[in-house]
Amino acid sequence: MAEQGVRIGLSAVVIALRDGKACVLTTTGDDGSAALPFGPFDPTRDRTFELALRAFVTAQTGFRLGFVEQLYTFGDLGRASPRATPGPEHHREVSVGYLALTADAADAPAAEARWTPVLDFFPWEDRRDGAASCQAALIEGLRDWAAGDSRRAARIDALFAAAPGQRWNEGRVLERYELLYEAGLVDEAARDLDKAPPAAAPGRPMVSDHRRILATGLGRLRSKLKYRPVLFDLMPETFTLSGLQAAAEAVAGLSLHKQNFRRGVERTGLVEATGRLSAATGGRPAELFRVADGDPSTGEALGLPLPALR
C-alpha cells in the first residue's frame, strides 16, 4: 500500500470595502475560476503558518497583510487546491484558512489579483432590498430536492427564512452554502461529482473549496460585527455616520434603520466627532467622526448595532 501523507496549504480571505461593496482579494485558478490567495506550507522552510501565509499572499497579489486571524482548518477527503504542494497524488490536502481585514483597497499590483465583490459569489446573501432575486428559484430547487423530507424542509425554512415567522440570520452564510452544495444547486457540487452543472446556478464558482472557505470568512465577519468593533478595520481614518452605516450594510447584506443605527453607535462610545465636515456626500456637508481614543480591538469594546429594517 502506498504511504499516506498530509500536505498543508494556507488560504487567505482578505476583505476590504471598495466602491461601497464588501470585496475579497482574489486571484485566478488554473481553470480560470476565481481563487483565494493560496499556497503550500513547507515544514522544512517555513517557521510558522502565518509567516508563510504573509509571504505567498504578497508574492501572488503584491498586497501586504496586516492583522490576520485563523478561521478554520479544512480537510475534507478529496479536496484539491490550485497550488498544492508538489508530491504524490495520494497525499491528503488540508487547508488552514485565515481572515484579514484592511482599509487599504488600492488596486492589487499583481496582474491576476483583483478585488471582487463578495456578493458576486453569494448573491442570495444580499437582502438590502428584500429577498434576493435568485431566492425564489433557489427555494424551488431546494423544495424539489427535499421531496417531502421533513428534516430537509426544516433546514430550508430555517436557513432561508422560507416559512412564515422565520427570521433571516445573516451570520449563517456557510450553512446556506453547504445546503445548496448538498442539494446540487451550485457549480462546485456538479464539478466534484463529475456531473453537468445545474441550470443558472447562482453566484460565481471558485476553485477547489474556496467558496466554502470564503463563506466561512464572511459568516465569521458578520457575526463579529455585533460583539466586536471589527467594522472599523475596514474604515478610513475619518468617516461619516452614513458611511459607517453603508459599510455595515455592505458587509451584513441588510438595510439598517438609520436613526436606530446612529443611536446605537452613540451608545457604544466607539466614535467621536472630529469637529470637521465632509463635503463629499453630494449634499449637505456631514460631520466627520473617528474611532474614539483607545484601541477598540482590546478590552470590553462592543460591536455595532444592526437594527435591520423589517
C-alpha positions as CSV (number, residue, x, y, z in Angstrom):
1,M,0.0,0.0,0.0
2,A,1.3,3.5,-0.9
3,E,2.4,5.5,2.1
4,Q,-0.2,8.2,3.1
5,G,0.8,11.7,3.9
6,V,-0.7,15.1,4.5
7,R,0.0,18.3,2.6
8,I,-0.8,21.6,4.3
9,G,-2.0,24.6,2.4
10,L,-2.8,28.1,3.6
11,S,-5.6,30.2,2.2
12,A,-6.4,33.9,2.9
13,V,-9.8,35.6,2.9
14,V,-8.8,39.3,2.7
15,I,-11.8,41.7,2.8
16,A,-12.0,45.4,2.1
17,L,-14.6,48.0,1.2
18,R,-14.4,49.3,-2.3
19,D,-16.9,51.5,-4.2
20,G,-19.4,50.8,-1.4
21,K,-19.1,47.0,-1.7
22,A,-17.5,44.4,0.5
23,C,-14.8,42.9,-1.7
24,V,-12.4,39.9,-1.3
25,L,-8.9,39.7,-2.8
26,T,-8.9,37.0,-5.5
27,T,-6.5,35.5,-8.0
28,T,-7.2,33.2,-10.9
29,G,-7.1,29.4,-10.6
30,D,-5.8,27.0,-13.2
31,D,-9.3,26.5,-14.7
32,G,-9.9,30.3,-14.9
33,S,-12.2,30.4,-11.9
34,A,-11.6,32.9,-9.1
35,A,-9.4,31.7,-6.3
36,L,-8.4,32.9,-2.9
37,P,-4.7,33.6,-2.4
38,F,-3.4,30.1,-1.5
39,G,0.0,28.5,-1.1
40,P,1.7,25.5,0.5
41,F,3.3,25.3,3.9
42,D,6.8,23.8,3.7
43,P,7.8,22.4,7.1
44,T,11.4,22.4,6.1
45,R,11.5,26.1,5.2
46,D,8.6,27.9,6.9
47,R,8.9,28.8,10.5
48,T,5.2,29.5,11.1
49,F,1.9,29.2,9.2
50,E,1.4,32.9,9.5
51,L,4.8,33.9,8.1
52,A,4.3,31.6,5.2
53,L,0.8,33.0,4.6
54,R,2.1,36.6,4.5
55,A,4.9,35.7,2.1
56,F,2.8,34.0,-0.5
57,V,-0.1,36.5,-0.4
58,T,2.4,39.2,-1.1
59,A,4.1,37.1,-3.8
60,Q,0.8,36.3,-5.6
61,T,-1.0,39.7,-5.2
62,G,1.5,42.3,-4.2
63,F,-0.6,43.0,-1.1
64,R,0.9,43.0,2.4
65,L,-1.3,41.7,5.1
66,G,-2.0,43.5,8.3
67,F,-3.7,41.7,11.2
68,V,-4.9,38.2,10.4
69,E,-6.8,35.6,12.5
70,Q,-7.2,31.9,11.9
71,L,-10.6,30.9,10.6
72,Y,-10.8,27.1,10.4
73,T,-9.0,24.0,9.1
74,F,-10.5,22.5,6.0
75,G,-9.6,18.9,5.4
76,D,-12.4,17.1,3.7
77,L,-11.4,14.0,1.8
78,G,-10.9,14.7,-1.9
79,R,-10.3,18.5,-1.7
80,A,-7.7,19.8,-4.1
81,S,-6.0,23.1,-4.5
82,P,-4.8,25.1,-7.4
83,R,-1.4,25.4,-5.9
84,A,-1.0,22.2,-4.0
85,T,2.4,21.2,-2.6
86,P,4.1,19.0,-5.2
87,G,4.0,15.4,-4.2
88,P,2.3,12.0,-4.8
89,E,-1.4,12.2,-5.5
90,H,-2.3,10.0,-2.5
91,H,-1.3,12.8,-0.2
92,R,-4.2,14.3,1.8
93,E,-4.7,18.0,1.3
94,V,-5.5,20.1,4.3
95,S,-6.0,23.9,4.2
96,V,-5.8,26.3,7.1
97,G,-7.9,29.4,6.4
98,Y,-7.2,32.9,7.6
99,L,-9.3,36.1,7.7
100,A,-7.8,39.5,7.2
101,L,-9.5,42.9,7.1
102,T,-8.0,46.1,5.6
103,A,-8.9,49.7,5.0
104,D,-6.4,49.8,2.1
105,A,-8.4,48.7,-1.1
106,A,-5.9,50.1,-3.6
107,D,-5.5,48.2,-6.8
108,A,-3.5,45.0,-6.2
109,P,-0.2,45.3,-8.1
110,A,-0.2,41.7,-9.4
111,A,-1.8,41.2,-12.8
112,E,-4.1,38.3,-11.8
113,A,-5.1,39.8,-8.4
114,R,-8.2,41.9,-8.0
115,W,-10.8,43.0,-5.5
116,T,-14.0,41.0,-6.3
117,P,-17.4,41.8,-4.7
118,V,-18.1,39.1,-2.1
119,L,-21.8,39.0,-3.0
120,D,-20.9,38.1,-6.6
121,F,-20.2,34.6,-5.1
122,F,-23.2,34.6,-2.8
123,P,-26.0,36.7,-4.4
124,W,-28.6,35.2,-2.1
125,E,-26.9,36.8,0.8
126,D,-27.8,40.4,-0.3
127,R,-31.1,41.3,1.3
128,R,-30.7,45.1,1.3
129,D,-33.7,45.4,-1.0
130,G,-35.6,42.4,0.5
131,A,-35.0,38.8,-0.6
132,A,-32.5,38.4,-3.4
133,S,-34.0,38.0,-6.9
134,C,-32.5,34.5,-7.1
135,Q,-34.1,33.3,-3.9
136,A,-37.4,32.2,-5.3
137,A,-35.6,29.8,-7.8
138,L,-33.3,28.6,-5.1
139,I,-36.2,27.8,-2.7
140,E,-38.0,25.9,-5.6
141,G,-34.9,23.9,-6.3
142,L,-34.4,23.1,-2.6
143,R,-38.0,22.1,-2.2
144,D,-37.6,19.7,-5.2
145,W,-34.5,18.3,-3.5
146,A,-36.2,17.9,-0.1
147,A,-39.0,15.9,-1.8
148,G,-41.2,15.9,1.3
149,D,-38.3,15.1,3.7
150,S,-39.3,17.0,6.9
151,R,-35.7,17.4,8.2
152,R,-34.6,18.9,4.9
153,A,-37.6,21.1,4.7
154,A,-36.9,22.4,8.2
155,R,-33.4,23.3,7.3
156,I,-34.6,25.2,4.2
157,D,-37.1,27.1,6.2
158,A,-34.6,28.0,9.0
159,L,-31.7,29.0,6.8
160,F,-33.5,30.8,4.1
161,A,-36.4,32.2,6.2
162,A,-38.7,30.4,3.7
163,A,-41.7,30.0,6.0
164,P,-43.9,32.5,7.9
165,G,-42.3,33.5,11.2
166,Q,-38.8,32.6,10.2
167,R,-36.2,35.3,10.5
168,W,-33.1,35.7,8.4
169,N,-29.8,35.1,10.3
170,E,-27.1,36.9,8.3
171,G,-24.3,35.0,10.1
172,R,-25.3,31.6,8.7
173,V,-23.6,32.0,5.4
174,L,-21.7,28.8,5.5
175,E,-24.7,26.7,6.4
176,R,-26.7,28.1,3.5
177,Y,-23.9,27.5,1.0
178,E,-23.4,23.9,2.3
179,L,-27.2,23.3,2.0
180,L,-27.1,24.5,-1.7
181,Y,-24.0,22.3,-2.3
182,E,-25.7,19.3,-0.7
183,A,-28.7,19.9,-3.0
184,G,-26.5,20.1,-6.0
185,L,-27.5,23.7,-6.8
186,V,-24.0,25.2,-7.1
187,D,-21.4,24.6,-9.7
188,E,-18.9,23.1,-7.3
189,A,-21.3,20.3,-6.4
190,A,-21.6,19.2,-10.0
191,R,-17.9,19.6,-10.6
192,D,-17.0,17.5,-7.6
193,L,-19.4,14.7,-8.6
194,D,-18.4,15.0,-12.3
195,K,-21.9,15.9,-13.4
196,A,-23.3,18.6,-15.7
197,P,-23.6,22.0,-13.9
198,P,-27.1,23.0,-12.7
199,A,-29.0,25.4,-14.9
200,A,-28.5,29.0,-14.0
201,A,-26.5,28.2,-10.8
202,P,-26.4,31.3,-8.6
203,G,-23.1,33.0,-7.8
204,R,-19.6,32.8,-9.3
205,P,-17.9,29.4,-8.7
206,M,-14.4,29.2,-7.2
207,V,-11.6,26.7,-7.5
208,S,-11.5,23.7,-5.1
209,D,-13.5,24.5,-1.9
210,H,-12.5,28.2,-1.9
211,R,-16.2,29.3,-2.0
212,R,-16.7,27.3,1.2
213,I,-13.7,29.0,2.8
214,L,-15.0,32.4,1.7
215,A,-18.4,31.6,3.2
216,T,-16.8,30.8,6.5
217,G,-14.9,34.1,6.4
218,L,-18.0,36.2,5.6
219,G,-20.1,34.4,8.2
220,R,-17.4,35.0,10.8
221,L,-17.1,38.7,9.9
222,R,-20.9,39.2,10.0
223,S,-21.2,37.5,13.4
224,K,-18.3,39.6,14.8
225,L,-19.9,42.8,13.8
226,K,-22.3,42.5,16.7
227,Y,-19.8,41.9,19.5
228,R,-16.5,43.3,18.4
229,P,-15.8,46.6,16.6
230,V,-14.3,44.9,13.6
231,L,-16.0,47.2,11.1
232,F,-13.5,49.9,11.9
233,D,-10.7,47.8,10.5
234,L,-12.4,48.4,7.1
235,M,-12.9,52.1,7.5
236,P,-10.7,55.1,6.7
237,E,-9.3,57.2,9.5
238,T,-12.3,59.6,9.4
239,F,-15.8,58.8,8.2
240,T,-19.4,60.0,8.3
241,L,-22.0,58.0,10.2
242,S,-23.8,57.5,6.9
243,G,-20.6,56.0,5.5
244,L,-20.3,53.8,8.6
245,Q,-23.9,52.6,8.1
246,A,-23.3,51.9,4.4
247,A,-20.2,49.8,5.3
248,A,-22.2,47.8,7.9
249,E,-25.0,47.2,5.3
250,A,-22.5,46.1,2.6
251,V,-21.0,43.5,5.0
252,A,-24.2,42.3,6.6
253,G,-26.3,42.4,3.4
254,L,-29.1,44.1,5.3
255,S,-30.7,47.5,5.1
256,L,-30.5,49.2,8.5
257,H,-32.8,51.6,10.3
258,K,-30.9,55.0,10.1
259,Q,-32.0,56.5,13.4
260,N,-31.7,53.3,15.4
261,F,-28.2,52.6,14.0
262,R,-27.0,56.1,14.9
263,R,-28.4,55.9,18.4
264,G,-26.8,52.5,18.8
265,V,-23.4,53.8,17.7
266,E,-23.6,56.7,20.1
267,R,-24.4,54.4,23.0
268,T,-21.3,52.3,22.3
269,G,-19.0,55.3,22.7
270,L,-16.8,53.9,20.0
271,V,-16.7,57.0,17.8
272,E,-16.1,60.7,18.5
273,A,-16.7,63.8,16.4
274,T,-13.6,65.4,14.8
275,G,-15.2,68.9,14.5
276,R,-14.8,68.8,10.7
277,L,-17.3,68.4,7.9
278,S,-17.2,66.3,4.8
279,A,-18.3,67.9,1.5
280,A,-18.0,64.5,-0.3
281,T,-21.6,63.5,0.4
282,G,-23.1,65.2,-2.6
283,G,-25.5,67.2,-0.5
284,R,-25.4,68.9,2.9
285,P,-22.0,68.6,4.5
286,A,-21.9,65.8,7.0
287,E,-19.9,65.6,10.3
288,L,-16.8,63.5,10.2
289,F,-16.1,61.0,13.0
290,R,-13.2,58.8,14.0
291,V,-12.6,55.9,16.3
292,A,-12.6,57.1,19.9
293,D,-9.3,57.2,21.8
294,G,-8.0,53.8,22.7
295,D,-7.7,50.6,20.8
296,P,-11.2,49.2,20.1
297,S,-9.8,45.8,19.5
298,T,-8.9,45.4,23.1
299,G,-10.7,45.4,26.4
300,E,-14.5,45.0,26.5
301,A,-15.3,47.0,23.4
302,L,-18.7,46.4,21.9
303,G,-19.7,45.7,18.4
304,L,-22.0,47.9,16.3
305,P,-25.8,47.6,16.3
306,L,-27.5,46.0,13.2
307,P,-31.1,47.3,13.5
308,A,-32.5,45.8,10.3
309,L,-35.4,47.3,8.5
310,R,-38.4,44.8,8.6
